[in-house]
């Protein structure tokens, strides 16, 4: 079951994590998050949060599973 939710939350723990959607560095403090499969994922901006919401909401969450598990770009796995 896919789940998603956009929320703003301040955190300094994700400084080195890439954006869940585009892979760019996430600014600190992290202000934008998308919940995917029950886990909050940092995003670099509100635009990436909105696009991630649309992708997940359209039932295309496998896009992120494939993107992060197949090593697209410079990433080998989903960011925690």
Secondary structure, DSSP 8 states (H G I E B T S, - for coil): ---EEEEEEEESTTTT-B-TTT--B--SSEEEEEEETTEEEEESSHHHHHHHHHHHHTT-THHHHHHHHTT-TT--S---
